[in-house]
């Protein structure tokens, strides 16, 4: 049950700040309220949901400062994962990554921003699996889930998708070449760019108020 609710939060079905009402969720997912409560407790511990006494649960909001800290932590983990993926990728793994980059290129060319955001998540999820690093995989998933709303917002900044695509191409090229140092550096460069984009987005949001 928690996986289904988590996926809907990731996809923006429940935006940050929205109340998660047990009865409505029970009807949506066709499960008992006990299962809903258990899912909310799990997602609360993961930082996706905020539960308050007598107020129920809401999708957790995070500010840009916290999103930056999350991205800094991701950088340490994902650069390790990129290095291990370069060292351990099989032929099939390399084909998968190149296929994802091709799909991402088409999404950027055709300005399908939501699809690009989804493909972006798929590529970042593929690397820990290819690296065969289960602990990093769990930690990265948790961190990305906590900042999922910001990740989608970045994709709609003018020019951001093309910049991000070039960075992902560099990561995949290094992994496919088996160059661990280059893969780790390309990932660090990419996530530093994400931090810069977060700050740019915050500036744009502030100007729009």
N, C-alpha and C positions, 0 to 999 in steps of 0.2 A: 504494500500500500504506500509506504513512504517513497518508493521509487516513482510511482505514478504521480504523486503530488510534486515531488522534486522536479520531474520532467516538465510539468505544467508551469511551475515557477520559472524554470529555465527558459521556457518558450514565451514567457510574458503573459500567459493566461491570467495569472495573479500578479499584478505589478506591485512594486514596493509600497508599503503602507496599507495595502488592502487587507481588510479583516477576513479571517478564515473561519467561517461559521460551521460548527460541527455538523449540524443538521443538513445544511446545504451540501457540504462535502460528502456526507453519507449518501445522499441521494445521487449526487454526480457520479460517484465511484461504485455505487451499489454495494456498500459494505456497512457493517455495523459501526455505531459511534465509538465503541471501544477500539476498533482498528484505526479510526481517525485520530483518536486521542494518542494512541501509541505512535502513529506517524508524526504527529505534531511534536511530541516529546523528542523523537529522534532528530527531526529537522531543526528543532530548537538547539540541541546540543551541537549541531553542525553549523550553526550560525545563519541558517536560511530563514528561520521563523523566530519571532519574538513572542513569548508567552508571558502574560502578566496576570496576577491574581485579580479576579473579578472583572477582568477586561477581555479575557480570551486571547486569541492568537492573531498576529498580523504578519504579513511578509516583511521581513526586516529591511529597513533602510540603512545604507551605509553612506558616509560622506566621502568626499574625494580623498581626504587625508588617509582614511582607513583603506580605501581602494589602492592608494599608492603603496602603503605598507604591505598589503596583500601581494601586490605585483613584485615588490622587492623580494619577498619570501619566495614567490614563484620563480623568480630569476635564479636563485641559488639552486632550487630543486630541478628546474627544467633545463638548466645548462648541464647539470649532471646527467639527466636523462638523455639529452641530445648526444652527449659524448658516448654514453653506453649504447644508444641506438646505432650510432655510426659503427661501433665496434661489433655489434651483434646482429645487425639486420641481415635477413636472408634475401634471396632473390625476390621472393614473393613480397616481402616487406617493402623492398625498394620499389617494386612495381605499384604497390598500394599507395605509397607516398607520392609517387609521380602522378598517379591517377588523380589523387586529391588535388594536387596543384593544378592539374589541367582543368578540373571542375571549378576550382576557385578562379582561374583565369577567365573562364566563360562567364561566371557570375559577375565578375568585375566588368568585363566588356559589355555585358547586357544590363548593368546597373541593378542586379538583383541583390540588394544589400542584405536582406534578411537571410537569403540562402547563403550568401558569403559568410555571414556570421555563424551559421550552422556548420558550414564546412570548416571554418576556422577552428571551432570547438572539436570537430572530428579529427582534424590533424593533430591538435595538441593532445587529444586523448589517445591517438594511435602511438605516439612516441614512447610513453612509459611502457605500453604493452610490448612494443618492439624491443625496448631496452631490457625487458624482463626484470623490472624493478618494482615489485609489488608495493613496498612501503612508500616509495615516492609517488606511485600511482594514486594511492589512497589520499595522501596529503595534498597532491595537486588538485585532484577532483574536489576536495573540500574547499580549498582556497578559491578555485574558479567558480564554484557554485555561490560562494558568498558575495562575489563581485559580478554576478552574471548580468545584472541590469546595466552596469557601467560598460560591460563588454559590448552589449548591443548598441548603446548610445554612441560609442566611439565609431562604430561602423558607418554612421550616417554623417560624420564630419566630412565636409567636402575634401576630396583627394585622399582621405585616410585609407580607403580600401585599396587603392593602387599602391600606396606606400607599404601597407601591410603585406600585400601580395608579394612585392619584391623581397621583403624580409623573409617571408615563408619560403620563397624559392631558394634563397641563400641557405636556409637551414636544411631543406630537403636535399639540395645539391651536395652539401657537405656530408650528410648522412649517407647518401647514395655512393659518394666517393670513398666512404670509409674513413673520413678525416675527422677524428674525434675533437681535436683542438679547434678546428674551424667550425664544427657543428656547435660546440659549446659557446664560442664567441658570437656566432650568428644569433644564437638564442638570447644571449645577454644583450646584444645590440637591439634585437626586436623588442624585448621587454623594457628596455630603457626608453625606446620610442613610445611604447604604450604609456609609460609614466608621463612623458612629455605631452602625449595626446590627452591624457586625463586632465592635466593642468590646463591645457588649451580649452577643453570642453567646459571645465569649471569657469574659465574666464568668459566664454561665450554665454553660458547660463547666467552669470552675474550681470553681464551687459544687457541681457534680455529681460531682466526683472524691472 
